[in-house]
Amino acid sequence: MGGTILVIEDDPQNQYLVRFLLEQSGFEVIVASDGEAGVDLALSRRPEMVLMDMLLPKLDGYEATKLIKADETFTAPVIALTAYSMKGDRERVLSAGCDGYISKPIDPETFVSRVMSFLVPRLDGSARA
């Protein structure tokens, strides 16, 4: 498949796992370890997708998402990648501007297909429901 995915994640173990799984599936992966660097990379590199941890140093994922989405020319989906899984957390990340939600811990068996479910409609030109 291919394409570039920006992973904004501060935990080195999660960075490694996500990078490994995505690169094994043919994606180019760029990583930022804090929200400020993530916003800069998103707006300068223009990846096909952003995977956003919500609890980040310097600038949390909620504010980083809002800054990225404030650029009307940025059209890639921003997907929350977070351990927050309590009632209302999904709605909170969606109201911050995220286009979807993948909960942690990451399941290596299903992670890439979950990512693809947000990406494939963009690549084939159809709208995601």
C-alpha positions as CSV (number, residue, x, y, z in Angstrom):
1,M,0.0,0.0,0.0
2,G,2.5,2.7,1.1
3,G,2.2,6.3,2.1
4,T,3.5,8.3,4.9
5,I,2.2,8.2,8.4
6,L,3.2,10.6,11.2
7,V,3.1,9.0,14.7
8,I,3.0,11.6,17.5
9,E,3.8,9.4,20.5
10,D,6.2,10.0,23.5
11,D,6.6,6.4,24.7
12,P,9.6,4.8,23.0
13,Q,8.1,1.3,23.2
14,N,4.9,2.4,21.6
15,Q,6.9,4.3,18.9
16,Y,8.9,1.1,18.2
17,L,5.8,-1.1,18.0
18,V,3.8,1.2,15.8
19,R,6.8,1.9,13.5
20,F,7.6,-1.8,13.1
21,L,4.0,-2.8,12.3
22,L,3.5,0.0,9.8
23,E,6.8,-0.3,8.1
24,Q,6.3,-4.1,7.7
25,S,3.1,-3.1,5.8
26,G,4.9,-0.8,3.5
27,F,4.4,2.6,5.1
28,E,6.9,5.3,5.6
29,V,6.8,6.3,9.3
30,I,7.9,9.6,10.7
31,V,7.8,10.1,14.5
32,A,7.5,13.0,16.8
33,S,7.9,12.7,20.6
34,D,5.9,15.7,21.7
35,G,2.9,17.7,20.5
36,E,4.9,20.8,19.3
37,A,7.2,18.7,17.1
38,G,4.2,16.8,15.9
39,V,2.4,19.9,14.7
40,D,5.5,21.1,12.9
41,L,6.0,17.8,11.2
42,A,2.4,17.4,10.2
43,L,2.3,20.8,8.6
44,S,5.7,20.6,6.9
45,R,5.7,17.0,5.7
46,R,1.9,16.6,5.0
47,P,1.6,12.8,5.7
48,E,-1.4,10.8,4.5
49,M,-2.3,10.2,8.2
50,V,-1.5,11.3,11.7
51,L,-1.7,8.9,14.6
52,M,-1.9,11.1,17.7
53,D,-1.3,10.2,21.3
54,M,-3.5,12.4,23.5
55,L,-1.2,12.7,26.5
56,L,2.0,14.3,25.2
57,P,4.7,16.6,26.6
58,K,4.8,20.3,25.6
59,L,1.5,20.3,23.9
60,D,-1.2,17.6,24.5
61,G,-2.9,15.7,21.7
62,Y,-6.1,17.7,22.0
63,E,-4.3,21.1,21.4
64,A,-2.0,19.6,18.7
65,T,-5.0,18.2,16.8
66,K,-6.7,21.6,17.0
67,L,-3.6,23.4,15.6
68,I,-3.2,20.9,12.8
69,K,-6.9,21.0,11.9
70,A,-6.8,24.8,12.0
71,D,-4.8,24.7,8.7
72,E,-7.7,24.3,6.2
73,T,-5.3,22.9,3.6
74,F,-4.4,19.9,5.9
75,T,-6.8,17.1,4.9
76,A,-5.2,14.0,6.2
77,P,-7.1,12.2,9.0
78,V,-5.9,12.6,12.5
79,I,-6.6,9.4,14.5
80,A,-6.4,9.4,18.3
81,L,-4.1,6.6,19.5
82,T,-4.7,6.6,23.2
83,A,-5.1,4.6,26.4
84,Y,-8.1,6.7,27.3
85,S,-11.0,4.3,27.0
86,M,-13.5,5.4,29.6
87,K,-17.0,6.4,28.7
88,G,-16.9,9.8,27.0
89,D,-13.2,9.6,26.0
90,R,-14.0,8.7,22.4
91,E,-16.4,11.6,22.1
92,R,-13.9,13.9,23.7
93,V,-11.2,13.1,21.1
94,L,-13.6,13.4,18.3
95,S,-14.8,16.8,19.5
96,A,-11.1,17.9,19.6
97,G,-11.0,17.3,15.8
98,C,-9.8,13.7,15.6
99,D,-11.3,11.7,12.7
100,G,-11.2,8.4,14.5
101,Y,-10.0,6.6,17.6
102,I,-7.8,3.5,18.2
103,S,-7.3,2.5,21.8
104,K,-4.2,1.3,23.5
105,P,-2.8,-1.1,24.3
106,I,-2.1,-1.8,20.6
107,D,-3.2,-5.2,19.3
108,P,-0.5,-6.2,16.8
109,E,-3.0,-8.6,15.1
110,T,-5.5,-5.9,14.2
111,F,-3.6,-2.6,14.4
112,V,-2.6,-2.3,10.7
113,S,-6.1,-3.2,9.5
114,R,-7.6,-0.6,11.9
115,V,-5.2,2.1,10.5
116,M,-6.1,1.0,7.0
117,S,-9.8,1.4,7.7
118,F,-9.2,5.1,8.1
119,L,-6.8,5.4,5.2
120,V,-8.1,3.3,2.3
121,P,-11.2,5.4,1.6
122,R,-8.9,8.4,1.2
123,L,-6.7,6.6,-1.2
124,D,-9.5,5.2,-3.4
125,G,-11.4,8.5,-3.5
126,S,-14.5,7.3,-1.7
127,A,-15.9,8.9,1.5
128,R,-15.7,7.1,4.8
129,A,-18.9,6.6,6.6
